[in-house]
Amino acid sequence: MRFALPVLLLVLQASAQNFDDLTVEKVGTGYLFAEGPAWSRDGFLVFSDVPNNKLLEFKPGEKAGQLRANSNGAMGNAFDAQGRLYTCETHSRRIARTDKKGKTETFADRYQGKQFNAPNDIVVRKDGQVFFTDPAFGSQEDTRDLDFFGVYHVSPRGEVELIAKPKGRPNGIALSPNGRILYVSNSDERNIRAYDLDTKGAASNERVLVSGIDGIPDGLRTDEKGNLYLAANKIEVYTPEGKPLGSIALGETPSNCAFGDEDLQGLYVTARTSLYRIRLDVKGSVQY
């Protein structure tokens, strides 16, 4: 069942998306903690119900169903240009990759011989370069082998490179539409950092793009214009230069978001117990 919820919007620039007539639809509910939405070009959304240890699949117009039980604490998800699904598994402390036939393998699980902390969120560039965050929350800190939090790059050959070791915990991650800028939110520092990427995925020019965020920064996405959509207390929207454009308040605190639907103009938001959809007049940025 779908129903509209009131939307509180703040438009700060005349050139921004016109939020005045937006409607928020609740398209799924009853989850313990929904996270990690990722849209497949085959027409469905994958997302995680973390405490229930499940990966779920949502097709517009249908009720979400189970894609995988015993998901090893699946958190963030992303698809590559070949339609393969990459999943951050917090329990197994690895990045798992599942092909279109359902076969799952370990894509990456170690840095310099030590297991990752608990991979959290992930993005795949269209050339196969993979980027993910590796914080540690709660009890995850008690079992980690690495004495730092990391942002990583993994080449198509599986070569793992450390991009950054922030003092605070990195969380959400996204790419600019052209794949040349990497964005990373930090839950403790309440900011978003940006990195320039070269053709091989190497990062440089680290800088703070947005600071002083209201709430705990979590998942990130970009639209075709390069604007950033951040899950914090609300969905906060920023220009590519980090200037605020506006915000979308939901009935629950959002955890992550992803663009979907056939035209990529549906913003899907995971927010604790529910899945929401907001139709926009701008397309999302995808790497496939």
SESEGU-285057 format. One record per atom (N, C-alpha, C): residue in one letter; x, y, z. Coordinates in steps of 0.05 Angstrom, whole numbers, plus 5000, padded with zeros to 4 digits. Atoms other than C-alpha are relative to their C-alpha. Layout:
// residues N
AXYZ ...
***
This chain:
// residues 288
M501749765000 M500050005000 M501850255000 R498449765001 R502650694983 R498350245010 F501449774991 F500851355014 F502050235001 A498349765001 A503452065010 A500550105028 L499349884975 L507152385068 L500750294995 P499349725004 P508153125079 P503050034997 V497149965006 V514853385054 V500750295008 L499049744993 L518553965086 L502450064984 L497949945019 L523054295035 L501050285003 L498749734999 L527854875037 L501550044975 V498749955025 V529855154970 V501750255004 L498249784994 L535955604976 L501050144975 Q499249875025 Q537455744903 Q497949964979 A502150015020 A532755914847 A500549794978 S499350195021 S536555454800 S499749715008 A500250274990 A535354844844 A497649854990 Q502450165005 Q530554274833 Q497650135014 N502449894988 N523454534846 N498749785017 F500950204982 F521554144908 F497150055009 D502549914988 D514854504920 D497849784999 D502250195004 D510253954893 D500849715003 L499150274997 L514153344912 L498249845019 T501550184983 T510652744942 T501949775008 V498550224990 V514052224985 V498149765002 E501550254999 E511351514975 E501449805018 K498950234985 K512450965026 K499349754984 V500550235017 V513250354981 V500749735013 G499550244986 G515449855033 G500550075029 T499649954971 T515649795109 T500249735015 G499950244984 G516549305166 G502849895003 Y497250094998 Y524149255164 Y501250095027 L498749924975 L528749295225 L501950244996 F498349785007 F533949745192 F500849974971 A499550025029 A533849855117 A502450174993 E497649865008 E540250065083 E500849914972 G498650095024 G544450015020 G498449974974 P501650035025 P539550144962 P501850024975 A498549995025 A542350014892 A498149914977 W501850065022 W538450024826 W501449844978 S499050165023 S539549484773 S498850104974 R501149925026 R538749664700 R498049794990 D502050205007 D534449034697 D497350075013 G502649904991 G528949434732 G499249945028 F500850054972 F529249284806 F502150135019 L498349894980 L532249564870 L500849795020 V499050184979 V536549164918 V500650185024 F499249864975 F537149384991 F500349795022 S499450184978 S539249085057 S498150055024 D501249984974 D535348955121 D502049895019 V497650094987 V541448925165 V499649825024 P500450184977 P539048645232 P498749744993 N501350255008 N534748135196 N501849834982 N498050155015 N540947925157 N498949914972 K501250075025 K537347955090 K500750214978 L500049835024 L538148245020 L497249984988 L502749995011 L531448464991 L500050124972 E500349905027 E529048614921 E497350124997 F502549865004 F523849124903 F499650074971 K500849925027 K520349194836 K497750195002 P502249814998 P515849804826 P497349874995 G502750115002 G508649624837 G499649735014 E500150254986 E510348994877 E501150035028 K498950014973 K511948824949 K502849894999 A497250094999 A519348744965 A500149715009 G499650284993 G521548014967 G502949955007 Q497350084991 Q527647654993 Q501749924976 L498050075020 L533647624947 L501949805011 R498150184988 R538347284995 R499650005031 A500050034970 A537647025067 A502949965008 N497350044989 N543746975112 N502050164984 S498549825017 S546847575078 S502750085012 N497449934987 N552947615125 N500150295009 G500149734991 G550648275152 G500250204978 A499849835023 A549848595084 A499250295007 M500549724996 M550149355085 M499850144973 G500149865025 G551949765023 G500149814976 N500150165025 N550649504952 N500650184976 A499649855026 A552649714881 A500149804977 F499850165024 F552049434811 F502250114982 D498049915019 D557449454758 D498849994972 A501049985028 A556849534682 A499149734989 Q500850265009 Q556048784674 Q497649895016 G502350084985 G550248754722 G500649835025 R499350154976 R554148424778 R499650175025 L500749874975 L552248594849 L502449985020 Y497949994980 Y557648814899 Y498750075027 T501349964974 T555648774973 T502150025022 C498449974976 C559049025036 C498949815021 E500950194979 E558448435085 E501550065026 T498749924975 T559748685155 T500849765018 H499350234983 H559747995188 H502449854989 S497750145011 S564547655140 S502350194994 R498049795003 R568448315134 R501349994972 R499150025027 R568948265059 R498250154981 I501749925023 I566448534992 I499449754984 A500950235016 A562347994959 A499050094973 R501049945027 R560847984885 R498249774990 T501950205009 T554747624857 T499450044970 D500549965029 D554047494782 D497049974995 K502950005007 K547347494745 K498749735002 K501150274996 K546646744754 K499749935030 G500350044971 G546946824830 G502449885014 K497550114988 K554046564841 K501450235015 T498749804984 T557446944898 T502849925007 E497250054994 E564947014909 E501150235016 T498649794986 T569747414951 T501550174980 F498549825017 F572048024913 F502450125014 A497849904984 A576348324968 A499349975029 D500650034972 D577048185042 D502450085018 R497749944984 R584048405064 R501650234989 Y498049795008 Y589048975064 Y502549935015 Q497450084989 Q596348785075 Q499849775018 G500250254985 G594348105101 G498050015023 K501949984978 K589348365152 K497250044990 Q502849975008 Q581748315147 Q499050285003 F501349744997 F577648935135 F498550015027 N501549964975 N573949235195 N497149904996 A502850075006 A566749205169 A499250184976 P500649835024 P565849475097 P497150105002 N502549884995 N560049955098 N498550094975 D501449905025 D558450285030 D502049984977 I498450075023 I560950184960 I498950134974 V500849905026 V560850464889 V501949894980 V498450115021 V563350184823 V499950184976 R499949835023 R565750614766 R499649834975 K500850165024 K563750414695 K502449854988 D497650155010 D570950194680 D500849775019 G499450224982 G570749694738 G501650075024 Q498649924976 Q574450094790 Q498050015023 V501850034977 V571349964859 V501150175023 F499349834977 F571350444918 F498149945023 F501850064978 F568750294988 F501150125026 T499349914974 T568850535060 T500249775020 D499650214981 D571150115119 D500350115028 P500049914972 P569250405187 P499849775019 A500750204980 A567550025250 A498150135020 F502049884982 F561250165290 F499349795022 G500850174978 G559349885358 G501949775006 S498350244994 S561849175371 S502049944978 Q498050055022 Q565549175304 Q502850095008 E497449904992 E571049575338 E501549795017 D498850194982 D572348995386 D501449774986 T499050235014 T574148495332 T501850074976 R498549935024 R577948895280 R503049955002 D497250065002 D584948725257 D501650264993 L498749755008 L586549415228 L499650215021 D500249794979 D587949995276 D499250274989 F500949765012 F584950515230 F497449954984 F502350015018 F578650675190 F501050084972 G498949965027 G579650665114 G498050054979 V501449975026 V577250885046 V501849864980 Y498450175017 Y579550384993 Y499250024971 H500450035029 H580250304918 H500949714994 V499350275009 V580249604887 V499950004970 S499950015029 S582449524815 S498549764989 P501450245011 P578849044767 P501649745004 R498450244994 R584648564781 R500049925029 G500150074972 G583148564855 G502250125017 E497949874985 E589049004876 E498850215018 V501249824979 V587249364941 V501950235006 E498449764994 E589750074951 E498550175021 L501249834980 L588550505013 L500050294990 I500249725009 I586051204994 I500450195023 A499949824978 A585251515062 A499649855027 K500350104973 K585651385137 K498950235018 P501149784985 P580951915167 P499949935030 K500350054971 K580652005243 K497149925006 G502850084996 G573051965240 G499349774982 R500850235015 R569151395210 R498750074973 P501249965026 P567851425135 P497549834997 N502550145002 N560951215115 N499049984971 G501050015027 G557351385050 G502150064979 I498049955021 I560951404983 I498550024973 A501349965026 A559151644913 A502050114980 L498449895021 L562051854846 L498650224985 S501149805018 S561052464803 S499149874974 P501150135025 P557352334737 P502249914981 N497850085018 N563952304698 N502049815013 G498250194986 G567251854750 G502750115008 R497449884994 R572952344762 R500250125028 I499949904972 I571052564833 I498749795018 L501150194980 L569952104893 L499150175024 Y501049864976 Y565652354951 Y499749805022 V500150184977 V565952055021 V498950165024 S501049874976 S561652245081 S501449885024 N498750094976 N564552205151 N498050045024 S502049994979 S559852035209 S500950155024 D499049874976 D564252295265 D500750304995 E499249735006 E566952915231 E497850184988 R502349865011 R560153105202 R500750164975 N499349865025 N562953275134 N499949814976 I499650155025 I563753045062 I502750084988 R497449955014 R570652985031 R499849934971 A499950065029 A572252984957 A502949944993 Y497450085010 Y578052664919 Y499950004970 D499850025029 D580252734847 D500949724993 L499250275009 L580852064810 L501150014972 D498950015027 D585151904750 D498849764985 T501150215017 T583751394695 T500449725012 K499550264988 K586650834737 K498749985028 G501350004974 G582651014799 G501650105023 A498449894979 A588251334838 A498950265009 A501249774988 A585951884885 A502150215008 S498249784992 S589052564899 S498350255007 N501349744994 N587353274923 N497749975019 E502150034980 E583453084985 E499250285011 R500949754988 R579153665010 R497249965012 V502750004988 V573053795054 V498250164983 L501949875018 L567253965009 L497750135016 V502249914983 V561654035061 V500749945029 S499550044972 S562454125136 S497650095017 G502149924982 G557954235197 G497349894993 I502650135008 I552553755173 I498349955024 D502050054979 D546253715216 D499349705000 G500650294999 G545752985237 G502549844993 I497850185006 I550152385224 I500049944970 P499950055029 P552252365150 P500249704994 D500150285007 D550751695119 D500349974969 G499750065028 G549351475047 G500050254982 L499649795019 L550951904986 L499249914972 R500450045029 R548751954913 R500350264985 T499949765017 T549452444855 T498049974978 D501750005023 D544752654800 D501650074975 E498649965025 E546452774727 E501350274998 K498849735000 K548153504742 K502450015020 G497950004981 G553153294795 G499350085028 N500949924973 N548953514855 N500149755018 L499850224981 L549853094918 L497549985017 Y502350064983 Y544252764958 Y501149845023 L498950124977 L546252605029 L497849925020 A501750094978 A542452195081 A501250095027 A499249924973 A543152545149 A497550015017 N502649984987 N537452805192 N497750014979 K501849995023 K534052935125 K501649914976 I498550025025 I536052835053 I500950294994 E498949745005 E540653435044 E501150004971 V499249985028 V542153664973 V502050234997 Y497849805004 Y548654034953 Y500750014970 T498949975027 T551554304889 T502749854999 P497450125002 P557953994862 P502250155015 E498049844985 E561654564897 E499549995030 G500550034972 G558554374964 G498150215012 K501949804990 K553454944969 K497249875003 P502650134996 P546654744999 P497950094981 L502249945018 L540854704951 L497349975014 G502650044987 G535354454997 G500149745016 S500250244984 S532953875040 S497249884998 I502650155000 I527453345042 I499849865026 A500550134975 A524653135109 A498149774996 L501750245001 L521652445117 L498849955027 G501150084974 G517652115172 G501949855017 E497950144986 E523851735192 E502750114992 T497349915007 T531351885193 T501149824977 P499050165023 P534251665125 P502849895006 S497450134998 S540151195121 S501650014974 N498650015026 N541751195047 N497950054978 C501849945022 C538851334978 C501349914974 A499150085026 A539351134905 A498050084979 F501849945022 F536451354839 F499149754986 G501150235014 G531950864802 G497750074983 D502250005019 D525850734759 D501250004972 E499150035027 E526150654684 E501450254990 D498849755009 D527851394674 D502150115019 L498149924979 L532451434735 L499250275014 Q500949764987 Q528252004763 Q498549945026 G501150074974 G525851634825 G502349985020 L498050024978 L529951754888 L498949815021 Y500850194980 Y529251144932 Y501750055025 V498749944974 V530851255006 V499449785020 T500450194978 T531950735059 T500150175026 A500249834975 A529851025127 A499049825023 R500650174977 R530150545186 R498149784992 T501850225004 T523850135180 T498749994973 S501649975025 S521550345111 S501750074976 L498949925025 L523150465038 L498250204987 Y501549785012 Y520951115005 Y500950054972 R499349915027 R520751384935 R499050294996 I500649725006 I520852114912 I500650044971 R499649955029 R519852284839 R501150284997 L498749755005 L524452844816 L499950074970 D499949925029 D525253244751 D502949994990 V497250035009 V532653064746 V500749705002 K499250285000 K535752394730 K502449955019 G497750074984 G540552034775 G502449944983 S497450075013 S547851914758 S500549705005 V499250284998 V549651184744 V502549954985 Q497450065012 Q556150864724 Q499949774980 Y500350225020 Y553350324677 Y498650104976 
***
